[in-house]
Amino acid sequence: MKRYKGFTASPGLVLGQVSRLERPPLVFGEGPFHPEQEKQALEDAIQLAQKELNDMADRAAPTEQAIFLFQSMMLDDEGMMNEVRFCINAGIGAAAAMNQVGQRYADQLANMKDNPYMQLRSVDILDATRRVINIITNRPRMWLALDHPVILAAERLMPTDLFSVPSGMILGIITAEGSGQSHAAIIARAMNIPGIVQVGRDFLDDCDGRTVILDATNGNCILDPDA
């Protein structure tokens, strides 16, 4: 039995089995690429990503709705998309170009220490751009196929992660990083899913498949609890 301390993201108390969410590293082809084909693949992927995000917004409560709509509108940002097309014209594949530009935009926002609101938007950029990348590369948009309710553990959660799993399959969330004011935390509160953040990497290293008591109200969890 081991206790871990974090910070409350969404209050509640739950007992369950942990399922760790791991995102496989992005791997991109080396080409050669045909710019016009890559730009068309980019446009098609953006349209599908926006449809998926708008569908989530339609199912969401007003609190979360704005998050998904922002991600959808961000994929229409002319400055950002022109940078992606510039990279494609330079011989980079659409997926790699989207990753490169999206990461740069996200890093810029994450470094705005005097503007916490914009810092939170950096995760939205990564979430939306990864969705487009996964569509281009024919990768799934969610890496968990759950057959029973679990407590979801991850290094950090994207806003769309919680909406990509059938209702009732997530008992709680535990993240190694993140903020109680993050958009994933806002969505967890709206969905009444208990959650804590900033428990550290040690918890993630050996939690998958094990039982945990998540006392999100007090910001802690107990791995392998005794009777």
C-alpha positions as CSV (number, residue, x, y, z in Angstrom):
1,M,0.0,0.0,0.0
2,K,1.4,3.4,-1.0
3,R,-0.1,6.9,-0.7
4,Y,0.4,9.6,-3.3
5,K,-0.4,13.3,-2.9
6,G,-1.7,15.6,-5.6
7,F,-4.1,18.5,-6.1
8,T,-7.8,18.3,-6.5
9,A,-9.1,18.8,-10.1
10,S,-12.6,17.4,-9.5
11,P,-13.8,16.3,-6.1
12,G,-15.1,12.8,-5.3
13,L,-14.2,9.4,-3.8
14,V,-13.9,6.3,-5.9
15,L,-12.3,2.8,-5.8
16,G,-11.3,1.1,-9.0
17,Q,-8.7,-0.5,-11.3
18,V,-6.2,1.8,-12.9
19,S,-5.8,1.9,-16.7
20,R,-2.8,3.9,-17.9
21,L,-3.1,6.0,-21.1
22,E,0.1,6.0,-23.1
23,R,0.4,7.9,-26.3
24,P,2.7,6.2,-28.8
25,P,5.4,8.5,-30.2
26,L,4.6,10.2,-33.5
27,V,6.7,8.7,-36.3
28,F,6.6,10.4,-39.7
29,G,7.6,9.1,-43.2
30,E,10.7,10.5,-44.9
31,G,9.1,11.0,-48.3
32,P,9.5,12.1,-51.0
33,F,6.2,14.0,-50.7
34,H,4.1,15.6,-53.4
35,P,3.1,19.0,-52.0
36,E,-0.3,19.2,-53.7
37,Q,-1.3,15.8,-52.5
38,E,-0.1,16.6,-49.0
39,K,-2.0,19.9,-48.9
40,Q,-5.2,18.1,-50.0
41,A,-4.6,15.4,-47.3
42,L,-4.3,18.3,-44.8
43,E,-7.5,19.9,-45.9
44,D,-9.4,16.6,-45.8
45,A,-8.1,15.9,-42.3
46,I,-8.9,19.3,-41.0
47,Q,-12.5,19.0,-42.3
48,L,-12.9,15.6,-40.6
49,A,-11.3,16.8,-37.3
50,Q,-13.6,19.8,-37.2
51,K,-16.6,17.6,-37.8
52,E,-15.5,15.4,-34.8
53,L,-14.9,18.4,-32.6
54,N,-18.2,20.0,-33.6
55,D,-20.0,16.7,-32.8
56,M,-18.4,16.8,-29.3
57,A,-19.5,20.4,-28.8
58,D,-23.1,19.4,-29.7
59,R,-23.0,16.7,-27.0
60,A,-21.3,18.9,-24.4
61,A,-22.7,21.1,-21.7
62,P,-22.1,24.9,-22.2
63,T,-19.1,24.8,-20.0
64,E,-17.2,22.3,-22.2
65,Q,-18.7,23.4,-25.5
66,A,-16.5,26.5,-25.8
67,I,-13.4,24.3,-25.5
68,F,-14.2,22.1,-28.5
69,L,-15.5,25.0,-30.5
70,F,-12.2,26.9,-29.9
71,Q,-10.2,23.8,-31.1
72,S,-12.4,23.6,-34.2
73,M,-12.0,27.4,-35.0
74,M,-8.2,27.2,-34.3
75,L,-7.9,24.8,-37.3
76,D,-9.2,27.7,-39.4
77,D,-6.5,30.0,-38.2
78,E,-5.0,31.5,-41.4
79,G,-1.6,32.3,-40.0
80,M,-1.1,28.9,-38.5
81,M,-2.3,27.0,-41.6
82,N,-0.2,29.2,-43.9
83,E,2.9,28.1,-41.9
84,V,1.9,24.5,-42.3
85,R,1.4,24.9,-46.1
86,F,4.8,26.7,-46.3
87,C,6.4,23.6,-44.6
88,I,4.6,21.3,-47.1
89,N,5.9,23.4,-50.0
90,A,9.4,23.0,-48.6
91,G,9.1,19.2,-48.9
92,I,7.8,18.2,-45.5
93,G,4.8,15.8,-45.2
94,A,1.5,17.2,-44.1
95,A,1.5,15.3,-40.7
96,A,5.1,16.3,-39.9
97,A,4.4,19.9,-40.9
98,M,1.3,20.0,-38.7
99,N,3.2,18.6,-35.8
100,Q,6.1,21.1,-36.2
101,V,3.9,24.2,-36.5
102,G,1.5,23.1,-33.8
103,Q,4.3,22.3,-31.3
104,R,5.8,25.7,-31.9
105,Y,2.5,27.5,-31.3
106,A,1.8,25.5,-28.2
107,D,5.3,26.2,-26.8
108,Q,4.8,29.9,-27.4
109,L,1.6,29.9,-25.4
110,A,3.0,27.6,-22.7
111,N,5.8,30.2,-22.1
112,M,3.4,33.0,-21.5
113,K,4.0,32.9,-17.7
114,D,2.1,36.1,-17.1
115,N,-1.1,34.8,-18.8
116,P,-2.4,31.6,-17.3
117,Y,-5.4,31.6,-19.6
118,M,-3.3,31.5,-22.7
119,Q,-1.0,28.9,-21.2
120,L,-4.0,26.6,-20.9
121,R,-4.7,27.1,-24.6
122,S,-1.4,25.4,-25.4
123,V,-2.9,22.0,-24.6
124,D,-5.9,22.8,-26.9
125,I,-3.5,23.4,-29.8
126,L,-1.7,20.1,-29.1
127,D,-5.0,18.3,-28.8
128,A,-6.4,19.7,-32.1
129,T,-3.2,19.3,-34.1
130,R,-2.7,15.7,-32.9
131,R,-6.2,14.9,-34.0
132,V,-5.4,16.1,-37.5
133,I,-2.1,14.3,-37.5
134,N,-3.8,11.0,-36.4
135,I,-6.4,11.4,-39.2
136,I,-3.6,12.0,-41.8
137,T,-1.6,9.0,-40.6
138,N,-4.7,6.7,-40.1
139,R,-4.1,6.4,-36.4
140,P,-6.9,6.1,-33.8
141,R,-8.0,9.3,-32.0
142,M,-8.3,7.4,-28.7
143,W,-5.8,4.8,-27.5
144,L,-8.0,3.1,-24.9
145,A,-10.5,0.3,-25.8
146,L,-12.2,-0.2,-22.4
147,D,-14.4,-3.1,-21.5
148,H,-15.1,-2.1,-17.9
149,P,-15.0,1.1,-15.9
150,V,-11.5,2.3,-14.9
151,I,-9.6,5.1,-13.2
152,L,-7.7,6.7,-16.0
153,A,-4.0,7.6,-15.3
154,A,-1.8,9.6,-17.7
155,E,1.1,12.0,-17.8
156,R,-1.5,14.6,-18.7
157,L,-4.9,14.5,-20.3
158,M,-6.2,16.4,-23.4
159,P,-9.6,17.9,-23.3
160,T,-11.0,15.5,-25.9
161,D,-9.7,12.4,-24.1
162,L,-12.7,12.3,-21.7
163,F,-15.2,12.7,-24.5
164,S,-13.6,10.0,-26.6
165,V,-14.6,7.2,-24.1
166,P,-18.2,6.0,-23.7
167,S,-20.1,7.6,-20.8
168,G,-19.6,5.8,-17.5
169,M,-16.4,4.0,-18.4
170,I,-14.1,6.5,-16.6
171,L,-14.5,6.3,-12.8
172,G,-11.8,8.9,-12.1
173,I,-8.6,10.5,-13.4
174,I,-5.1,10.8,-12.1
175,T,-2.4,12.7,-13.9
176,A,1.3,13.1,-13.2
177,E,1.3,16.7,-14.4
178,G,-1.5,19.2,-15.3
179,S,-3.5,21.9,-13.5
180,G,-6.7,21.9,-11.6
181,Q,-7.7,24.8,-14.0
182,S,-6.9,22.8,-17.1
183,H,-9.6,22.2,-19.7
184,A,-9.5,18.5,-19.0
185,A,-10.1,19.3,-15.3
186,I,-13.0,21.6,-16.3
187,I,-14.6,18.8,-18.3
188,A,-14.0,16.2,-15.5
189,R,-15.9,18.5,-13.1
190,A,-18.7,19.0,-15.6
191,M,-19.0,15.2,-16.0
192,N,-18.7,14.6,-12.2
193,I,-15.6,12.5,-12.7
194,P,-13.3,12.7,-9.6
195,G,-9.7,13.6,-10.4
196,I,-6.4,14.8,-9.1
197,V,-3.4,16.3,-10.9
198,Q,0.4,16.5,-10.2
199,V,0.9,13.2,-8.4
200,G,4.3,12.8,-10.1
201,R,5.9,10.3,-12.4
202,D,6.5,7.6,-9.8
203,F,2.8,6.8,-9.7
204,L,2.6,6.3,-13.4
205,D,5.6,4.0,-13.6
206,D,3.8,1.0,-11.8
207,C,0.1,1.7,-11.6
208,D,-1.4,0.0,-14.7
209,G,-3.9,-2.7,-13.8
210,R,-3.6,-2.2,-10.0
211,T,-6.4,-1.1,-7.6
212,V,-6.5,2.4,-6.2
213,I,-8.6,4.5,-3.9
214,L,-8.9,7.9,-5.4
215,D,-9.9,10.5,-2.8
216,A,-10.0,13.5,-5.1
217,T,-11.7,15.7,-2.6
218,N,-8.6,15.7,-0.4
219,G,-6.2,15.4,-3.3
220,N,-4.7,12.0,-2.7
221,C,-4.8,8.4,-3.7
222,I,-3.9,5.0,-2.2
223,L,-2.4,2.4,-4.5
224,D,-3.0,-1.3,-3.5
225,P,-5.1,-0.4,-0.5
226,D,-5.4,-3.0,2.3
227,A,-8.7,-4.1,3.8
